[in-house]
Amino acid sequence: MPLTPGNIYELLLDHFGNQDWWPVDKDYHKGNVSDPRFEIIIGAILTQNTAWGNVEKALENLKTSNSLTVRKVVETDLENLKTMIQPSGFFNQKAKRLKILASHLRENYKDDLDRFFDRDLQEIRNELLSLNGIGPETADSILLYAGNHPIFVVDAYTKRICKRLPVEINGESYDEIQQCFEDELHECFPKKDTAQLYKKLHALLVELAKNYCKKKPKCNRCPLKNQCEFNLIKTKLAVK
């Protein structure tokens, strides 16, 4: 029997509990009178093609130098910025991307994230996608977690899980998976809670992939093992 995104959410929430994503150092921003949403924006770029643990090291370097603001990223020398974010990997590319995005926010919005986010979701998304180095996953992470806009983030973990579970999706592309999740979840949950629901489900899928649904999966303890086609096939092959 096919699983729906709503079923997956309820099963994973029961197993893992609320993950309270995106992680942000609120005490740091309170002490420095800075906008925590910009830390999320930076993190969304730094997490490209790397583990979150590496991003945390880069963010700590930026905090140590008080560089978690639009103004500081714009004004920081490119080579110094590369050095600070080096733990995140691909630091030459990522430093340039951070510079481009920060400069865009300064030139067009005077560093004001309220002005940037207080617009139509699709308008902001198209604008983000027009910037070098920002693809759908990064743009949607910024929109959802920093802007609190209701858009579901599809990452490599989600794609892997969807291939293994009996989730009925008309295709495997980013847009097709995103559309499937959004359409089904809209039918099952109040629309006013959509952004929070997307945050919670995305975080739960990440936990599932990191703990159980790995490249080499640990099916025996997975909370979805009884519904997983991959596990059922593996079990049948083992019996033979």
N, C-alpha and C positions, 0 to 999 in steps of 0.2 A: 504493500500500500504506500503510495507516494507521501512523502512528508511535505508540509507546507512551511514557509518561513515562520509563521505563527507558532506551529508545533515545535519547531526547532528552538525558537526563543524561549518558550515555556519550559522545555526539557533542560536547556542549558542554564537558564536562570535558577531552576530548582537545584541543579548540580553545583554550579559555581557561585551563585549569588551575584549581586550587583557589583560590577567592576569599577565604577566611578571614573570613567575615562573622559577626557584626555588628561594625563598627569601634568600638573602645573605647580610651580613653587609659589604658592599664594603669599607666603610670608616674605619672600624676596621682593615681590612686586609691591606689597604693602609698605615695606621699609624703604623702597626706592621710588615710590610713587610712579610706577610704570604700569603699562597695560599688559596683563597676562595673556591677552589674545595674541599679542605679537610673538610671545614665546611659542604658542601653538603653531603659528604660521611658520616660524623658523623650524620648529620640530618636524612639520609636515614635509619640508624640503630636505632636511638632514636625514630623515628616516628612509629616503629613497635608496633602495638596494643595500640596506644594512640592518643590523639588529638594533633594537631600541636601547640596549645597554651601551652601545657605542654612541648613540645620540645623546644619552645622558651625560657622558663624559665631555662631549663637545659643548653642550648647554652649560655645564659647570664652568668650563673655561670662559664662556661668554658672560656668565654671571660674575665671575671673579673680576673681570675687567669692566663690569657694568655696561655691557654691550647689548642688552636685550631690549633695545628701543629702535624705532625706525631711524631716528637721528644718528645714533651711534653706528648703526650698520652702514648708513650712507657715508658718514665721515671717516670711518675706520679704513686705514690703508688696506688694499686688497691682499697684500702678502701677509699682513698681520691677521686678517680675517681667516685666511687659509690655515695659518698655524693654529688658531684657536679651534677651528672646526675639524682639524685633521683626524681626530679619532673616529669621525663618522664615515670616513672613506670618501673617495671621489671628491676630495676637498677642493680641487681646482675648479671643477664644474659647479659644485654647490656654492662656493663663495661667489662666483659670478652670478648665479641665480638669485642668491640672497641680495646682492647689490642691485640687480635689475628690479626685483620686487620692491625693495625698500625705496629705491629712487622713484618708482612708479607711485608709491603711496605718498611720498613727499611732494612730488611735482603736481599730482592730481588731487590729493586729498589733505595736504598740509599735515601729514602724520596722523590724521584723525580717523581712527578705525570705525567710529560710529558713522561717519559720512560714507565710508567705503562699504560697510555692510548694510546700511539702511536703504537698500534698493531691491529691485526685483532679483530673485535668485538666478534666473537664467542670464540676466544682464551681467551680473557679477561673474558667473561661471565662464561666460564667453570671454570676458575681459581677462580673467586669470589664465585661461587656455591660450590666449594670444601672447602671453609672456614666455620667453625662452625657458625651457626646462620644466614647465608645469603642465603635466598631463591630467587626465580625468581623475585618477586616484588622489593626486596631490591637491587638485582644485577642490574636489568634493570633501576631502578631509578638512581643508581650510574653511569651506562653507559650513560644514556641519559642526565642527568642534570649536572653531573660533567665532563663526558668524551665527551659530545656532539656527541655520537654515535647514529645513527638512529635505535632505538628500542622502540616499544610502550609499555608503562607501563600499566599493568592491575591490578587495585586494587579492593577492595571490593565494592567501589562506582560504578566502571565500570560494575562489574558483576551484581549489583542490577539494574542498568539502563538498561542493555541489556536484563534482564528478563522481564522488564516492557514494553519496546518499541518493535515495530515490526522490529527488526534487524535480518536478516537471518544469523545465525551462526550454523555451524555443530557441536554442542556440547556446553558444559558450562565450560570446563576446561580453565585454564590460557592460555595454548598454543593455543587452538582452537580460543579463543576470540582474542588473540594477532595476530594470523595469518589472521583472518578475517579482522581486522582493517588495518593491514599493506598491505595486498593484494589490498583492495579496494582503500585505500588512494594513493597507488603507481600509480593507473590508473588515478587518478583525479588531482594530483598535481605534479609539477616538482620535480624530485628526489633530486636536489641540495638543496631543502628546507625541506627535509624530517624530519630531527632532530627538527627543529624549529616548524614544523607542529605538530609533536608528543607532544612536550612540551605544545604547546598552547591547543591542544585538551584535553590532560590529565587534565590540569588545569581547563578547562571549564567544564569537566565532574565532577570534584571535587566540583566546585561551584554549579552546578546543584543539586548534591546530598546533599550538605550542606544546600541549601536554599529551595529546593522544593522536590526533590526525596528522601525524608528521609525514615526511616523505616516506619513511619506513614506519608505518602506523603501529600503535600499541592498542590493538582492538579489544583485547580481553578486559580492559578496565574502562573503556570509553562509555560515556553515558548514552550514546546513540547506537551502541553496537547491535542492539536488537532490531533497529530500523535500517541499518547500513547494508546496502547491496554488496559493497566491497568486502565487508566482514563475512557476510553470508557465503559469498563465493569462495573466500579463503578457507572458511570452515569446511565447506563441502569438499574442497580439494584436499584438505588435511585428512579427512575421514577416508577418502579413497586411498 
